[in-house]
Amino acid sequence: MTPTRIRTLALAALICAALAWLVLRLVYVTLPPLPWTGVPALGLLAIAEAVSGRNVRARLRGEGTPIPPIMVARMAALAKASSLTAALLGGLAAGFLIYVLGSLDKPAYRSDALVSGVTLLSALALLVAALYLEYGCRVPTRRDEDGDTGPPPPG
């Protein structure tokens, strides 16, 4: 499994933002107000993944009980899925926010702007936590254990 590329996540978010903006131009007036339910869900996932990333990293370095390799693989898969999901949801929230920013003088638009902005921040928090969990799932090398930060040895 290769590490998640930031470029891929950014492209997914950009495409979702553009599609959301285009669709909202056609159907915004028929939509109900945005719900707040996504914000705590994304926030709790971000916290859980950040804590898991710290715990997995510590256990891989030999602190505490050893962690089974299959568990590390599952956590890495969760991290990859969560980072892509966060990028997609963040893109949708960004597209929504961009669309409603033009009409903040109307209460419905202002309310939706607030919800989409906070959802965007929650999605970014989940994205960072997922990337941290993925980073924590990497098996430490000898250089990591020795604390050597110099260039890699030749060869």
C-alpha atoms as one frame of an Amber mdcrd trajectory, in Angstrom:
protein
   0.000   0.000   0.000   1.422   3.342  -1.007   1.104   6.484   1.105  -1.776
   8.810   0.323  -0.781  11.674  -1.929  -1.842  15.163  -0.960  -2.212  15.968
  -4.658  -4.865  13.244  -5.031  -6.813  14.524  -2.038  -6.622  18.118  -3.268
  -7.838  17.107  -6.722 -10.757  15.149  -5.254 -11.714  18.120  -3.067 -11.456
  20.545  -5.974 -13.645  18.384  -8.234 -16.257  17.978  -5.472 -16.257  21.715
  -4.778 -16.782  22.523  -8.455 -19.551  19.943  -8.840 -21.296  21.122  -5.667
 -21.182  24.722  -6.840 -22.581  23.801 -10.248 -25.408  21.701  -8.804 -26.278
  24.358  -6.221 -26.727  26.913  -8.982 -29.595  24.765 -10.234 -31.253  23.447
  -7.064 -30.316  25.598  -4.049 -33.747  27.191  -3.645 -35.393  23.757  -3.308
 -33.022  22.438  -0.644 -33.779  22.423   3.088 -31.341  24.166   5.450 -28.042
  22.362   6.010 -28.038  20.188   9.142 -25.375  20.430  11.852 -25.177  16.655
  12.287 -22.061  16.245  10.162 -19.952  18.542  12.312 -19.845  16.460  15.535
 -19.528  13.233  13.565 -16.482  14.502  11.685 -15.038  15.983  14.867 -15.380
  12.738  16.828 -13.821  10.769  13.975 -10.928  13.223  13.841 -10.295  12.858
  17.572 -10.542   9.060  17.424  -8.133   8.816  14.495  -5.627  11.212  16.036
  -5.593   9.227  19.285  -5.343   5.968  17.338  -2.447   7.348  15.320  -0.547
   8.215  18.486  -1.261   4.811  20.035  -0.358   2.798  16.932   2.871   4.732
  16.486   3.861   4.189  20.117   3.075   0.469  19.983   5.048   0.051  16.758
   8.031   1.669  18.470   7.852  -0.923  21.226   6.029   1.058  23.903   3.272
  -0.973  25.562   1.892  -4.198  24.183   2.905  -5.232  20.664   0.349  -4.588
  17.959  -0.612  -7.351  15.493   0.370  -6.581  11.892  -3.190  -7.128  10.647
  -4.384  -4.399  12.995  -1.832  -1.975  11.585  -2.978  -2.840   8.057  -6.600
  -2.240   9.025  -5.752   1.083  10.613  -3.830   2.126   7.501  -6.820   1.201
   5.333  -9.101   3.184   7.646  -6.757   6.159   7.406  -6.697   6.061   3.605
 -10.482   5.786   3.396 -10.999   8.541   5.960  -8.618  10.942   4.244 -10.393
  10.516   0.905 -13.813  10.833   2.537 -12.708  13.970   4.364 -11.393  15.443
   1.104 -14.689  14.721  -0.657 -16.842  16.100   2.175 -14.552  19.101   2.536
 -14.867  19.755  -1.187 -18.652  19.600  -0.989 -18.659  21.956   1.990 -16.266
  24.325   0.211 -18.441  24.362  -2.910 -21.478  25.073  -0.778 -19.661  27.827
   1.076 -18.446  29.449  -2.133 -21.985  29.427  -3.518 -23.675  30.979  -0.460
 -20.990  33.599   0.236 -22.453  35.821  -2.451 -25.765  36.282  -0.606 -24.929
  36.601   3.077 -27.535  39.341   3.481 -30.275  36.645   3.438 -30.736  34.659
   6.690 -30.954  31.236   5.014 -27.746  31.822   3.093 -25.996  33.127   6.204
 -27.052  30.060   8.212 -25.929  27.690   5.450 -22.622  29.569   5.170 -21.975
  29.048   8.874 -22.833  25.348   8.744 -20.796  24.718   5.599 -17.815  26.655
   6.992 -17.775  24.673  10.234 -18.267  21.444   8.270 -15.288  22.389   6.110
 -13.149  22.918   9.215 -14.292  19.581  10.660 -13.477  17.826   7.386 -10.015
  19.401   7.405  -9.500  18.210  10.981 -10.471  14.674   9.934  -8.144  14.884
   6.934  -5.186  15.872   9.109  -6.020  13.189  11.695  -6.333  10.523   8.999
  -2.972  11.466   7.495  -1.453  11.369  10.989  -2.927   7.896  11.560  -1.528
   6.736   8.225   1.873   8.148   9.165   1.659   6.384  12.526   1.098   3.052
  10.785   4.513   3.149   9.128   6.955   0.704  10.614   9.869   2.639  12.118
  13.227   2.138  10.455  16.561   1.811  12.220  17.238   5.512  11.527  13.956
   6.455  13.235  14.835   4.437  16.317  18.339   5.921  16.568  16.979   9.435
  16.187  19.235  10.056  13.179  17.816  12.840  11.018  20.715  13.100   8.599
  20.665  12.040   4.962  20.130   8.341   4.229  23.246   6.185   3.864  24.412
   5.656   0.270  23.502   2.473  -1.499
